[in-house]
Amino acid sequence: MMPQEIAYVGVDVSKAALDVCVLGGPKVWRVGNDATGWRSLLARLKALERPVVVGVEPSGGYERGLVRALIEAQVEVRWTDPARVRALAKALGAPAKTDAIDAAMIALFVAQARGRPIERDEARQQLKDLLAARQAAGQVARQLKAQAQGLDHAPARLALEDLAVAAALEARRLTREALARLQETRALRDTWARLQTAPGIGPLVAAELVAHMPELGQVSGKAIAKLAGLAPFFRKSGAWTGRAVCSGGRARPRQALYMAAVASLRAKQGPRPIFQRLISAGKPPKLALVACMRRLLVTLNAMIRDNTAWRPEHP
C-alpha cells in the first residue's frame, strides 16, 4: 500500500468562530468556536480519510478549547508563528488580511515549515495560568496605587488604595498557589528545583522557565536561545556587514532571565567576568547583559539535559 498523503489544515481562531482551510481544498469554511463547532470540525477532518496535521496560531486563549478537543481526538496539532505566517502571505503576493486568507496561509505554513508540535500538558498549563493571573494582579495593584497618588479627594484615594492592597494580596496568594502546585507536581518539581541551584535563579524565575520553556534539556543550546529571543541574527550582503540583532522569541522567559542575569552578576560564581570582559572590549552594557542571559540559559539547558545541578565550574 502507498503511504497516505497528509492533509494540512489551517485554522484561524477568533472568539466566536473558526475559519478552516484544507490545503488544496476547494474553499474555506467556518464553524463556531464552541463544543458544537469543534465536533463539526472533527467530523469533517475524519471524512478526509487520511492523516491530518492542523496548524493553529496562539490567539489569546481562544484557541485552548479547540486544541484540547483536537488532542483528545488524537489529531496532530502544531503552533504557527503569526509574524512568519504574515510574512509568508506578503511574500506570496497576498497583502490583504482576512480570516479566510489567514486560514489558507496557516495551512501552507504548517505544510512547509511544520511549526511547533503541541502536546497536552495540563499541569504546565495550570502553572502558566496561575503565573499569568499573578502577573495581572500585580500590574493592577501597581496601576491602582499610582492612580491613587494622583487624587486629592481623600475618600476616592483611600478607595483606590484599598483596591490596590487587595490586588497585591491576591498576587501574593497566587504566587503561593503556583509554587505549591509546582512542589506537588512530580513531573515539574525536579526541573524547578534543579534550576534554582544556578546563581540568580529564584523560585519565581524558575517557575516562569518551567512554565514557558518546556523544551529545556530537549534541544540544543542554539535552539533554546532562539526560542527565548536571545540568539543573534547576523546581517550581511556583499561587502556590507550589519550589526547582529536579537529579535522575536518568548517574552515571559526572556523577562525572567533578565532579572536572573542582573541578580547573578552580584553572585561570586556568576557571569560577572564575562560581563566585565565584554564591557572592557567596548561592548554596550545592554549587549553584555544579553550575552550573560544567553550564557545562563544555555547553561540551564545543559543542566536539565544532563540531570545535574549547577556547579561552580559552570560558566
Solvent accessible surface area in square Angstrom, and as a share of the most:
residue,aa,sasa,rsa
1,M,239,1.07
2,M,168,0.75
3,P,118,0.74
4,Q,111,0.49
5,E,132,0.59
6,I,62,0.31
7,A,2,0.01
8,Y,40,0.15
9,V,0,0.00
10,G,0,0.00
11,V,0,0.00
12,D,16,0.08
13,V,17,0.10
14,S,45,0.29
15,K,147,0.62
16,A,80,0.62
17,A,13,0.10
18,L,0,0.00
19,D,10,0.05
20,V,0,0.00
21,C,14,0.09
22,V,10,0.06
23,L,68,0.34
24,G,83,0.80
25,G,32,0.31
26,P,138,0.87
27,K,143,0.61
28,V,44,0.25
29,W,32,0.11
30,R,145,0.53
31,V,20,0.11
32,G,27,0.26
33,N,22,0.11
34,D,72,0.37
35,A,49,0.38
36,T,92,0.53
37,G,4,0.04
38,W,56,0.20
39,R,151,0.55
40,S,46,0.30
41,L,0,0.00
42,L,41,0.21
43,A,61,0.48
44,R,108,0.40
45,L,6,0.03
46,K,168,0.71
47,A,76,0.59
48,L,53,0.26
49,E,138,0.62
50,R,82,0.30
51,P,63,0.40
52,V,21,0.12
53,V,4,0.02
54,V,0,0.00
55,G,0,0.00
56,V,0,0.00
57,E,28,0.13
58,P,68,0.43
59,S,28,0.18
60,G,81,0.78
61,G,25,0.24
62,Y,106,0.40
63,E,12,0.06
64,R,102,0.37
65,G,13,0.12
66,L,1,0.00
67,V,13,0.07
68,R,100,0.37
69,A,17,0.13
70,L,0,0.00
71,I,36,0.18
72,E,98,0.44
73,A,48,0.37
74,Q,168,0.75
75,V,26,0.15
76,E,69,0.31
77,V,3,0.02
78,R,35,0.13
79,W,48,0.17
80,T,3,0.02
81,D,61,0.32
82,P,62,0.39
83,A,72,0.56
84,R,135,0.49
85,V,4,0.03
86,R,44,0.16
87,A,58,0.45
88,L,44,0.22
89,A,0,0.00
90,K,126,0.53
91,A,85,0.66
92,L,101,0.50
93,G,60,0.58
94,A,24,0.19
95,P,103,0.65
96,A,57,0.44
97,K,130,0.55
98,T,70,0.41
99,D,59,0.30
100,A,44,0.34
101,I,46,0.24
102,D,10,0.05
103,A,0,0.00
104,A,29,0.22
105,M,25,0.11
106,I,0,0.00
107,A,0,0.00
108,L,40,0.20
109,F,12,0.05
110,V,0,0.00
111,A,23,0.18
112,Q,135,0.60
113,A,42,0.33
114,R,84,0.31
115,G,24,0.23
116,R,89,0.32
117,P,71,0.44
118,I,25,0.13
119,E,144,0.65
120,R,121,0.44
121,D,56,0.29
122,E,70,0.31
123,A,31,0.24
124,R,44,0.16
125,Q,51,0.23
126,Q,81,0.36
127,L,2,0.01
128,K,65,0.28
129,D,53,0.28
130,L,22,0.11
131,L,0,0.00
132,A,45,0.35
133,A,42,0.33
134,R,66,0.24
135,Q,59,0.26
136,A,50,0.39
137,A,14,0.11
138,G,12,0.12
139,Q,79,0.35
140,V,68,0.39
141,A,11,0.08
142,R,150,0.55
143,Q,105,0.47
144,L,29,0.14
145,K,123,0.52
146,A,63,0.49
147,Q,105,0.46
148,A,1,0.00
149,Q,132,0.59
150,G,64,0.62
151,L,64,0.32
152,D,142,0.73
153,H,120,0.53
154,A,44,0.34
155,P,81,0.51
156,A,39,0.30
157,R,70,0.26
158,L,97,0.48
159,A,53,0.41
160,L,37,0.18
161,E,63,0.28
162,D,98,0.51
163,L,100,0.50
164,A,10,0.08
165,V,87,0.50
166,A,57,0.44
167,A,15,0.11
168,A,29,0.23
169,L,96,0.48
170,E,69,0.31
171,A,13,0.10
172,R,127,0.46
173,R,102,0.37
174,L,15,0.08
175,T,25,0.15
176,R,151,0.55
177,E,57,0.26
178,A,0,0.00
179,L,36,0.18
180,A,41,0.32
181,R,70,0.26
182,L,1,0.00
183,Q,99,0.44
184,E,131,0.59
185,T,21,0.12
186,R,187,0.68
187,A,88,0.68
188,L,8,0.04
189,R,87,0.32
190,D,77,0.40
191,T,30,0.18
192,W,19,0.07
193,A,52,0.41
194,R,54,0.20
195,L,0,0.00
196,Q,54,0.24
197,T,63,0.37
198,A,4,0.03
199,P,22,0.14
200,G,26,0.25
201,I,8,0.04
202,G,27,0.25
203,P,64,0.40
204,L,54,0.27
205,V,22,0.13
206,A,0,0.00
207,A,0,0.00
208,E,19,0.09
209,L,0,0.00
210,V,3,0.02
211,A,1,0.01
212,H,29,0.13
213,M,2,0.01
214,P,46,0.29
215,E,24,0.11
216,L,9,0.05
217,G,16,0.16
218,Q,144,0.64
219,V,50,0.29
220,S,66,0.43
221,G,21,0.20
222,K,176,0.74
223,A,36,0.28
224,I,0,0.00
225,A,3,0.02
226,K,120,0.51
227,L,45,0.23
228,A,0,0.00
229,G,5,0.04
230,L,2,0.01
231,A,17,0.13
232,P,48,0.30
233,F,87,0.36
234,F,165,0.69
235,R,110,0.40
236,K,149,0.63
237,S,75,0.49
238,G,72,0.69
239,A,112,0.87
240,W,139,0.49
241,T,92,0.53
242,G,16,0.16
243,R,174,0.63
244,A,31,0.24
245,V,61,0.35
246,C,52,0.31
247,S,71,0.46
248,G,54,0.52
249,G,45,0.43
250,R,47,0.17
251,A,47,0.37
252,R,44,0.16
253,P,0,0.00
254,R,71,0.26
255,Q,98,0.44
256,A,10,0.08
257,L,0,0.00
258,Y,101,0.39
259,M,120,0.53
260,A,1,0.00
261,A,1,0.00
262,V,44,0.25
263,A,39,0.30
264,S,1,0.00
265,L,19,0.10
266,R,187,0.68
267,A,36,0.28
268,K,202,0.86
269,Q,96,0.43
270,G,9,0.09
271,P,12,0.07
272,R,110,0.40
273,P,85,0.53
274,I,21,0.11
275,F,38,0.16
276,Q,88,0.39
277,R,145,0.53
278,L,38,0.19
279,I,64,0.33
280,S,99,0.64
281,A,73,0.56
282,G,65,0.63
283,K,89,0.38
284,P,66,0.41
285,P,89,0.56
286,K,161,0.68
287,L,76,0.38
288,A,0,0.00
289,L,23,0.11
290,V,33,0.19
291,A,15,0.11
292,C,0,0.00
293,M,7,0.03
294,R,65,0.24
295,R,99,0.36
296,L,15,0.08
297,L,0,0.00
298,V,51,0.29
299,T,9,0.05
300,L,0,0.00
301,N,2,0.01
302,A,25,0.19
303,M,1,0.00
304,I,21,0.11
305,R,133,0.48
306,D,75,0.39
307,N,108,0.55
308,T,42,0.24
309,A,50,0.39
310,W,38,0.13
311,R,99,0.36
312,P,87,0.55
313,E,121,0.54
314,H,29,0.13
315,P,68,0.43
